[in-house]
């Protein structure tokens, strides 16, 4: 793509060095990670304005800069082309949409309130049995991550037919509509709709409406894979003519999960449609629904059940989602990438049925972005925690709400309240015993990976409590 092409696509204006035919070699939003020929996109964040780092990006080899029009006019004398645009974030999305058209890839978009990343990984694994699969890395799922994912594709893949699997996240209305406009997915998959981002969205109905943007703004031919356990999605299915394939764990659907059993090492096993056997090396019965979505998609592509089952048996957790670690007879359930009430309850239920546990310990941090009702949500989850665990350790001020109305005596779980991560690591390392199973669950902002690292070091004999 040339500078001139980029200018036309973004409705921009070139200032600075006049090299309209200069080739752009990808984009970057990190001035320290610029590669020669990259276009540096000046994004504004809540705490950082990328325009402040544009000069550094040029010094590090950027081939062009994309900035807002006002800033661009000030940089007329720069040695590289500067493209002035109305909004750099929108411009990057427009570039991604145009670049996507160069590839024969058709896309599966995955959204929902819980289980998006795991479902994306399971779908990608199942499709790999027969197809070349391209997927978004980690949790690159927003208006920044999806364009970066698309623009990072190698041009060598242009001649290769493939299926792309992308995760669509959102924190406010309109984001999924914009992602749908950029990607134009041929298939859309929804997981459960549950309380999350309530600080911005205010209600479950508002969340459902925002998730439905995937279909409200996609082509009529886009096929929907809906979770039939979800009442919002059942209503959509009944009211539209779009081709729809359903999956469910608790009611009739095109793909139905039988009873879920737990393996000796904590994974799950279940049947689909009464006769097809599946095993998943991920803990928690909630992952059966995520697997069902993947099975539904793979069967739509006519992949045999046996091949899907073989692929799903090899799936590995992504980051600190459903990660099981065993150190010296202690089992750690590291599920601390993110947290919502639904996801935290699911993790606690997985802890409750963990086989052969001497004691079950839940280390819980705050669930963020739940709005004015955040304390109520923590208390509600806390009622589950004290029934499912032998010991509940809360970390931080908001997390104290889990057990604020639960007495630590009288037959319930033992409750340990910690002010911060350091205190939690010390307390946990003092009380841990062989045979314990420990769940770590909190929103990513709580940085529970630091507690986990301290426990790893202690159990490995490298550090005192």
C-alpha positions in Angstrom: 0.0 0.0 0.0 1.4 3.4 -0.9 1.1 6.7 1.0 -1.2 7.9 -1.8 -3.4 4.8 -1.4 -3.6 5.3 2.4 -4.5 8.9 1.9 -7.3 8.1 -0.4 -8.7 5.3 1.9 -8.6 7.5 5.0 -9.8 10.7 3.2 -6.6 12.3 4.4 -4.3 15.0 3.3 -0.5 14.6 2.8 1.8 17.1 4.4 5.5 16.8 5.1 7.8 15.0 2.7 6.1 14.5 -0.7 6.5 10.8 -1.3 3.0 9.7 -2.4 4.3 6.5 -4.0 6.4 5.4 -1.1 5.4 2.0 0.2 4.0 1.5 3.7 5.0 -1.7 5.4 2.4 -2.2 8.0 1.3 0.0 10.8 2.4 0.5 14.5 1.0 2.4 17.5 4.2 1.9 19.5 7.0 4.3 18.7 9.5 2.0 20.4 8.5 -1.0 18.3 8.5 0.7 14.9 9.9 -1.3 12.0 11.4 0.4 8.9 8.6 1.6 6.6 5.8 1.3 9.2 3.1 4.0 9.3 2.9 5.3 12.9 -0.7 5.9 13.9 -1.1 8.6 16.6 -3.9 7.2 18.8 -5.3 9.0 21.8 -5.9 6.9 24.9 -7.3 7.7 28.3 -3.8 8.4 29.7 -1.5 8.7 26.6 -1.6 10.7 23.4 0.3 9.0 20.6 0.9 12.4 19.0 3.5 13.0 21.7 5.6 10.1 20.4 5.4 10.7 16.6 8.8 12.4 16.4 10.4 9.4 18.2 8.6 7.1 15.8 10.1 8.9 12.8 13.6 8.8 14.4 13.1 5.1 14.9 12.4 4.5 11.2 8.7 5.2 10.6 7.9 5.6 6.9 4.9 7.9 7.5 2.8 9.3 10.3 -1.0 9.3 10.5 -2.2 12.1 12.8 -5.2 14.4 13.3 -5.4 17.2 10.8 -4.5 20.0 13.3 -1.3 18.3 14.4 -0.4 17.2 10.9 -0.3 20.8 9.7 2.3 21.6 12.3 4.6 18.9 10.9 4.9 20.1 7.3 8.7 20.1 7.5 9.1 16.6 8.7 11.3 14.2 6.6 8.5 11.6 6.1 4.9 12.0 4.8 2.4 13.0 7.4 -1.2 12.1 6.6 -3.7 14.4 8.3 -7.1 12.7 9.1 -10.2 13.5 11.0 -9.6 10.7 13.5 -6.5 8.4 13.5 -8.4 5.4 15.1 -11.1 5.6 12.4 -8.4 5.9 9.8 -6.6 2.8 11.0 -9.9 0.8 10.9 -10.5 2.0 7.3 -7.0 0.9 6.3 -7.7 -2.5 7.9 -11.0 -2.9 6.1 -9.3 -2.1 2.7 -6.3 -4.4 3.4 -8.7 -7.2 4.4 -10.2 -7.2 0.9 -6.8 -8.3 -0.6 -7.1 -11.7 1.1 -9.5 -14.6 0.2 -10.0 -15.2 3.9 -13.6 -15.4 5.2 -14.2 -14.6 8.9 -15.9 -16.1 11.9 -16.6 -13.4 14.5 -17.0 -14.4 18.2 -18.6 -12.2 20.8 -20.5 -12.4 24.1 -20.0 -11.5 27.7 -18.1 -14.5 28.8 -15.9 -17.1 27.2 -15.0 -15.2 24.1 -11.3 -15.9 24.0 -11.7 -19.6 24.9 -14.4 -20.1 22.3 -12.3 -18.4 19.7 -9.4 -20.7 20.5 -11.7 -23.8 20.4 -13.2 -22.8 17.1 -9.8 -22.2 15.6 -8.6 -25.6 16.9 -11.6 -27.5 15.5 -11.3 -25.8 12.1 -7.6 -26.5 11.9 -8.6 -30.2 11.3 -9.4 -29.3 7.7 -8.5 -25.7 7.0 -5.7 -23.2 7.2 -6.8 -21.0 10.1 -5.9 -17.4 10.9 -6.9 -16.1 14.3 -6.5 -13.0 16.4 -3.7 -13.3 19.0 -4.5 -13.3 22.7 -7.3 -10.8 23.4 -6.8 -8.5 20.4 -10.5 -7.9 20.2 -11.3 -4.2 20.1 -11.1 -1.2 17.7 -7.4 -1.1 18.1 -6.6 -4.9 18.3 -8.7 -6.0 15.3 -7.2 -3.5 12.8 -3.7 -4.3 14.1 -4.4 -8.0 13.6 -5.6 -7.6 10.0 -2.9 -5.1 9.0 -0.2 -7.4 10.4 -1.0 -10.2 8.0 1.7 -11.2 5.6 1.1 -10.5 1.9 2.3 -14.1 1.2 -1.1 -15.3 2.6 -3.0 -13.4 -0.1 -3.1 -16.5 -2.4 -4.1 -18.9 0.4 -7.7 -19.7 1.0 -8.3 -19.7 4.8 -10.8 -19.1 7.6 -10.2 -16.3 10.1 -11.5 -16.5 13.6 -11.6 -13.1 15.4 -12.9 -12.1 18.8 -15.1 -9.0 19.1 -15.1 -7.3 22.4 -16.8 -4.1 23.5 -17.1 -1.7 26.4 -19.7 0.7 24.9 -22.4 0.7 22.2 -21.3 1.0 18.6 -18.0 -0.8 18.9 -19.2 -4.1 17.6 -21.0 -2.4 14.8 -17.7 -0.8 13.8 -15.8 -4.0 14.0 -18.4 -5.7 11.9 -18.1 -3.0 9.3 -14.3 -3.5 9.2 -14.3 -7.3 9.1 -17.6 -8.2 7.3 -17.8 -11.7 8.9 -19.5 -14.5 7.1 -20.3 -16.2 10.4 -21.1 -14.8 13.8 -20.9 -16.7 17.1 -22.4 -15.6 20.4 -21.6 -16.9 23.9 -23.7 -16.1 26.9 -24.9 -12.6 27.6 -24.1 -11.8 31.2 -23.4 -8.9 33.6 -20.2 -7.1 32.5 -19.2 -3.5 31.7 -22.2 -2.4 33.7 -20.4 0.8 34.5 -20.9 1.8 30.9 -23.8 -0.3 29.8 -26.1 0.0 32.8 -28.3 -3.0 32.1 -28.3 -6.6 30.8 -30.7 -5.5 28.0 -28.2 -2.8 26.9 -25.4 -5.4 26.8 -27.6 -7.7 24.7 -28.4 -4.9 22.3 -24.7 -4.0 21.9 -23.8 -7.7 21.2 -26.5 -8.0 18.6 -24.8 -5.3 16.6 -22.8 -8.2 15.1 -25.9 -9.2 13.2 -27.7 -5.9 12.9 -24.7 -4.5 10.9 -23.6 -7.7 9.0 -24.8 -8.9 5.7 -28.1 -10.8 5.6 -26.1 -13.9 4.5 -24.1 -13.9 7.7 -24.9 -17.2 9.5 -25.6 -16.9 13.3 -24.5 -19.4 15.9 -26.6 -18.7 19.0 -26.5 -20.0 22.5 -30.1 -21.3 23.1 -29.6 -21.3 26.8 -29.7 -17.5 26.6 -33.2 -15.9 26.6 -32.1 -12.9 24.6 -30.7 -15.0 21.8 -33.8 -17.3 21.8 -35.9 -14.2 21.1 -33.7 -13.0 18.3 -33.9 -16.4 16.7 -37.7 -16.4 16.8 -37.9 -13.0 15.3 -35.6 -13.0 12.3 -35.1 -14.8 9.0 -31.4 -15.1 9.2 -30.0 -18.6 9.0 -29.3 -19.7 12.6 -27.7 -22.7 14.2 -28.2 -23.2 17.9 -26.3 -24.9 20.7 -27.2 -25.4 24.3 -26.4 -27.2 27.5 -29.8 -27.0 29.2 -32.5 -27.1 26.5 -33.3 -28.2 22.9 -30.9 -27.0 20.2 -29.2 -28.2 17.0 -26.2 -29.2 19.2 -27.0 -30.3 22.8 -24.6 -31.2 25.5 -25.2 -34.2 27.7 -24.2 -34.4 31.4 -20.7 -33.1 32.1 -18.3 -35.3 34.1 -14.9 -34.2 35.6 -11.8 -36.2 34.9 -9.2 -37.1 37.6 -7.0 -34.2 36.4 -9.8 -31.7 36.3 -10.8 -31.6 32.6 -14.3 -32.3 31.5 -16.1 -35.0 29.4 -19.5 -34.9 27.8 -21.6 -36.2 24.9 -23.1 -34.2 22.1 -26.5 -35.0 20.7 -26.6 -38.1 22.8 -23.8 -40.1 21.1 -20.7 -38.2 20.2 -18.0 -38.3 22.9 -15.9 -35.3 23.7 -13.1 -34.5 26.2 -11.7 -31.1 27.0 -8.5 -30.5 29.0 -10.0 -27.3 30.5 -11.6 -27.2 33.9 -15.2 -26.2 34.5 -18.5 -27.4 33.1 -19.0 -23.9 31.7 -16.4 -24.7 29.1 -18.8 -27.4 27.6 -20.9 -24.5 26.2 -17.8 -22.9 24.7 -16.8 -26.3 23.1 -20.4 -26.7 21.8 -20.1 -23.5 19.9 -16.9 -24.7 18.3 -18.5 -28.1 17.5 -21.4 -26.3 15.8 -19.2 -24.2 13.7 -16.9 -27.1 12.7 -19.9 -29.3 11.8 -21.2 -26.5 9.6 -18.0 -26.9 7.7 -18.7 -30.6 7.4 -15.8 -31.7 9.6 -16.5 -35.1 11.1 -17.3 -35.4 14.8 -14.3 -37.6 15.3 -11.8 -35.1 13.9 -13.3 -32.3 16.0 -13.0 -34.4 19.1 -9.4 -35.1 18.4 -8.6 -31.4 17.9 -10.4 -30.3 21.0 -8.5 -32.8 23.2 -5.3 -31.0 22.4 -6.5 -27.4 23.2 -4.3 -25.5 25.7 -5.4 -22.5 27.9 -4.7 -19.0 26.7 -2.8 -16.8 29.1 -4.1 -17.2 32.6 -7.5 -18.5 31.6 -8.4 -21.9 33.0 -4.7 -22.6 33.4 -4.0 -25.6 35.7 -0.6 -25.8 37.3 0.6 -28.5 39.8 3.6 -27.9 42.1 4.5 -30.4 44.8 1.0 -31.9 45.4 -0.7 -28.4 45.2 -3.0 -27.6 42.3 -3.3 -24.0 41.2 -6.3 -22.9 39.1 -5.0 -19.7 37.5 -8.1 -18.0 36.1 -7.2 -14.4 36.7 -7.2 -12.7 33.4 -10.6 -11.2 33.9 -13.7 -11.6 36.1 -17.4 -11.0 36.0 -20.1 -12.4 38.3 -21.0 -15.2 35.8 -17.4 -16.1 35.2 -16.5 -16.1 38.9 -19.4 -18.3 39.8 -18.4 -20.7 37.0 -14.8 -20.8 38.4 -16.1 -21.4 41.9 -18.3 -24.3 40.7 -15.3 -25.8 39.0 -13.3 -25.5 42.3 -16.2 -27.2 44.2 -16.1 -30.4 42.1 -12.4 -30.6 41.7 -11.5 -34.3 42.3 -9.5 -35.5 45.3 -8.9 -32.0 46.8 -7.8 -32.0 50.4 -9.0 -28.4 50.8 -10.5 -25.9 48.3 -9.2 -22.4 48.6 -10.6 -19.4 46.6 -8.4 -16.3 46.3 -10.8 -13.6 45.1 -10.1 -10.0 43.9 -12.4 -7.3 42.7 -14.7 -7.7 39.7 -14.4 -4.3 38.0 -16.8 -2.2 35.8 -20.0 -3.4 37.5 -21.3 0.1 38.0 -23.4 1.3 41.0 -24.4 -2.2 41.9 -20.8 -3.5 42.3 -21.1 -4.2 46.0 -24.3 -6.2 45.5 -22.7 -8.3 42.8 -19.7 -9.1 45.1 -22.0 -10.1 48.0 -24.0 -12.3 45.7 -20.9 -14.1 44.4 -19.6 -14.3 47.9 -22.6 -16.4 49.0 -21.5 -19.0 46.4 -17.8 -18.7 47.4 -18.4 -19.7 51.1 -20.4 -22.7 50.0 -17.9 -23.9 47.4 -14.6 -23.3 49.2 -13.1 -24.3 52.5 -11.1 -21.1 52.7 -11.9 -17.8 51.0 -9.2 -15.2 50.8 -10.3 -11.7 49.7 -7.8 -9.2 48.3 -8.4 -5.5 48.4 -11.1 -3.2 49.7 -13.8 -3.9 47.1 -13.2 -7.7 47.4 -14.1 -7.5 51.1 -17.7 -7.2 49.9 -17.6 -10.9 49.0 -17.7 -11.8 52.7 -19.0 -8.6 54.3 -22.3 -10.2 55.3 -20.9 -13.7 55.8 -19.8 -14.9 59.2 -16.4 -16.7 59.3 -17.7 -19.2 61.9 -20.7 -21.5 62.1 -19.8 -24.2 59.6 -19.0 -22.0 56.5 -15.7 -21.4 54.9 -12.8 -19.9 56.8 -12.4 -16.3 55.7 -9.1 -14.5 55.4 -9.2 -10.7 54.5 -6.1 -9.2 53.0 -5.5 -5.5 52.2 -3.3 -6.0 49.2 -1.5 -8.6 47.0 1.6 -8.7 49.2 -0.5 -9.6 52.3 -2.4 -12.2 50.3 0.7 -14.0 49.1 2.1 -14.1 52.6 -1.1 -15.4 54.0 -1.5 -18.0 51.3 2.0 -19.3 51.5 1.7 -19.8 55.3 -1.5 -21.8 55.1 -1.0 -23.9 51.9 -0.7 -27.7 52.4 -0.2 -30.7 50.1 -3.4 -31.7 48.4 -4.8 -28.1 48.4 -6.5 -26.8 45.2 -6.3 -23.0 44.9 -8.4 -20.9 42.6 -7.2 -17.4 41.7 -10.0 -15.2 40.3 -10.1 -11.4 39.7 -10.2 -8.7 37.1 -7.0 -8.2 35.2 -6.5 -4.8 36.8 -6.0 -6.5 40.1 -2.7 -8.0 38.9 -3.2 -11.4 40.5 -0.4 -12.8 38.4 1.9 -11.3 41.0 0.3 -13.4 43.8 0.5 -16.4 41.6 4.2 -15.8 40.9 4.9 -15.5 44.7 3.1 -18.8 45.4 5.0 -20.5 42.5 8.3 -19.4 44.0 7.3 -20.5 47.5 6.1 -24.0 46.5 9.2 -24.5 44.4 11.3 -23.8 47.5 12.8 -20.5 46.1 11.3 -18.1 48.6 10.0 -18.0 52.2 6.4 -17.0 52.9 
